[in-house]
Amino acid sequence: MSESRPPVAEDRAVDEVGRLQRCLRDLLSILALPAMWSGREATHLGHTLLDVLVALLPLDVAAVRLVDGEGGEPLEMVRIGAAQRGAIPSEQITMMLGGEPMELPAAAPLEGMELFLAPFPLGLHGEVGHLVVGARRPGFPDADERLLLNVAANQAAIGLREARLLHEQRRVASELDARVARRTAELAAANEELRRSEAFLAEGQQLTTTGSFAWRVATGEITWSDQLYRMFEFDRSKPVTLTDIGSRVHPDDLPLLYHMLTRAEAEASGFEYEHRLLMPDQSVKHLHLVAHARRTRDGALEYIGAVQDVTERRRSEEALGRLQSELAHMARITSLGALTASIAHEVNQPLSGIVTNASTSLRMLAADPPNVEGALETARRTIRDAKRASDVITRLRALFNRKAVTSEPVDLNEAAREVVALSAAEMQRGRVTLRAEYDETLPAILGDRVQLQQVMLNLLRNAVDAVSGIEDRTRLVVLRTGRDEAGNVRLSVEDSGPGLDPDSVPRLFEAFYSTKTGGMGIGLSVSRTIIEGHGGRLWAAPNEGHGATFAFAIPLHPARAVSKYRGDGGSLPTVNTAATQEPRP
Amino acid sequence: MTSRAVVVAVVDDDESVRESLPDLLRELGYAAQAYASAEEFLAAADLGAIHALILDIAMPGMSGPELQQELRRRRLTIPVVFITANGDAALKRRLLAEGAAACLIKPFSETALQLALDAALRHG
């Protein structure tokens, strides 16, 4: 058949077939492009496209500009064909690509020769970018080249869209990853914080011997903290039931427990109570329980509470109570004992006068003739002595007829005078010279007169005891009232006795410490308690010469916060109200 | 009354005693003198003319028992009746053991005083 064809037409047909074959091969190459750039970045895609185009087609220039879709700088890539390599600077091409590629002129002068250009949009309207190719041959591009370039541009647009999508997916994925990582870190920190809180709580519970619990009333489900298990001495691994709890509660307190449970189930209100536990070893624990009701998210009634082991506190309170009543009792007894002598003397002296005068009076009246004048005189003396006895009894009644501690204006001078009067006999008996120096300008303080008098009496008695052994000099005791620099009212009792043993000073104010064989050592301790109760302080200091001085100072307006202190380390106690004054009068 | 001419001295620092006791003693028929302290008694009294001494125990300065000692030291044997406002049984026993004729706890009755003085004067 081919024989019949004219040779020229045959040649043309052969050319056409070759052209078509070439074109198909090129098309296949271009269609294979997506396989090369699949899953790669846009940049890689651009480079691959240009490399393949320059290799396939006789191009002098090929360039792409890729838009990233997020408003960033466009990516520009340029290839110079093998024939022109070195002749065309790629910057110039880039410059040419600037602006709107689709409006490029079909031919542009370049290095003295014309460059024929063809732009192809990537995407329908170039939304993904542009491909621009150029060659120095008129008629470029021909129909085949245009077809191939169109297909290539189309393939590139699809690939770039995929790449863009992929990039976006990756970005989202990595952002998601970052968010997950951040959240994980936050959770880890929160967990750590929670773990620490729990550790703190557990430690706190152990330190304060407090346990906590949650009790769901409907299900009977009970959750306990470790400390609570320890308190009840239950096995940590077993859930606790109300029956378990009941087995530990002191039998005497079981009715209390049932009452509490019944109320808690019925009322959904908080409760607080104290009960005892009877442990297997028969020891008794005191627990203090506080709980409040709440509703869980599903509306169930739940109690959250704390249980504190207050056994130690109860024991201390009991011991303290016992000690206090002992102290009070002993203080009373010692005060009474101290006063017995004075009372006897003070009351018996006038009574003696009464009896003697009455007898004399009777005798004078019975005489013949009756000595009426003498009888009247002795009767008058009887009445006078009776009044004296009555006065003494009134004073004593004031001292012993103790009401609750009172706070009233007290004239310290007047109070001291009464005590001095009561002690006068004791002073005389011990041949002690008492000198009293009262500051008559002393303002009244607020306090309990009788308590303060007990302190003064105690200080005077101690002073009398201190000087009782003196034989070579006057047994002198000086009582002074006055004010210190801070404006506190003070009273001191100075003796000329043997003074204080420095080692014993810190212990002077301890209960039951006594340097005297007959004493109970209760006086100074109680005295200090009384003075501290008035917001003041009581101290002892050796004198420069002989003896020691015991003194107290009380503020005019006592601060309620009386600081507690003990005589330790031999230093003088200081307290807010009288910190700056000298201990010596 | 003065026929018995028994002189009784009272030494007591309490004024009401010095006031009342000599009056009663006189009513009882004694001659009475009163002194406020042991020192005053030693200085002012005619020690040789005193038949009995009523002596307070606790006094400023020299005490009753100390005065008794002092009189013994001077070889004066004046019987002593101690009086005290706050004596107890133990003190009383001790004073009697140490040679007191009697020991009266204030307040004491006229009868007790009379008996004590009787004992003292027999003593002497």
Chai-1 contact restraints between the chains, C-beta under 6 A:
chainA,res_idxA,chainB,res_idxB,connection_type,confidence,min_distance_angstrom,max_distance_angstrom,comment,restraint_id
A,A341,B,N86,contact,1.0,0.0,6.0,A-B,restraint_1
A,A344,B,A85,contact,1.0,0.0,6.0,A-B,restraint_2
A,A344,B,N86,contact,1.0,0.0,6.0,A-B,restraint_3
A,H345,B,A85,contact,1.0,0.0,6.0,A-B,restraint_4
A,H345,B,N86,contact,1.0,0.0,6.0,A-B,restraint_5
A,N348,B,A85,contact,1.0,0.0,6.0,A-B,restraint_6
A,N348,B,K106,contact,1.0,0.0,6.0,A-B,restraint_7
A,Q349,B,D14,contact,1.0,0.0,6.0,A-B,restraint_8
A,Q349,B,A85,contact,1.0,0.0,6.0,A-B,restraint_9
A,L351,B,P107,contact,1.0,0.0,6.0,A-B,restraint_10
A,S352,B,K106,contact,1.0,0.0,6.0,A-B,restraint_11
A,S352,B,P107,contact,1.0,0.0,6.0,A-B,restraint_12
A,G353,B,S16,contact,1.0,0.0,6.0,A-B,restraint_13
A,G353,B,S20,contact,1.0,0.0,6.0,A-B,restraint_14
A,V355,B,P107,contact,1.0,0.0,6.0,A-B,restraint_15
A,T356,B,S20,contact,1.0,0.0,6.0,A-B,restraint_16
A,T356,B,L21,contact,1.0,0.0,6.0,A-B,restraint_17
A,T356,B,L24,contact,1.0,0.0,6.0,A-B,restraint_18
A,N357,B,S20,contact,1.0,0.0,6.0,A-B,restraint_19
A,S359,B,L24,contact,1.0,0.0,6.0,A-B,restraint_20
A,S359,B,E110,contact,1.0,0.0,6.0,A-B,restraint_21
A,T360,B,D23,contact,1.0,0.0,6.0,A-B,restraint_22
A,T360,B,L24,contact,1.0,0.0,6.0,A-B,restraint_23
A,T360,B,E27,contact,1.0,0.0,6.0,A-B,restraint_24
A,R363,B,E27,contact,1.0,0.0,6.0,A-B,restraint_25
A,D385,B,S16,contact,1.0,0.0,6.0,A-B,restraint_26
A,Q428,B,A58,contact,1.0,0.0,6.0,A-B,restraint_27
A,Q428,B,P60,contact,1.0,0.0,6.0,A-B,restraint_28
A,R429,B,A58,contact,1.0,0.0,6.0,A-B,restraint_29
A,R431,B,P60,contact,1.0,0.0,6.0,A-B,restraint_30
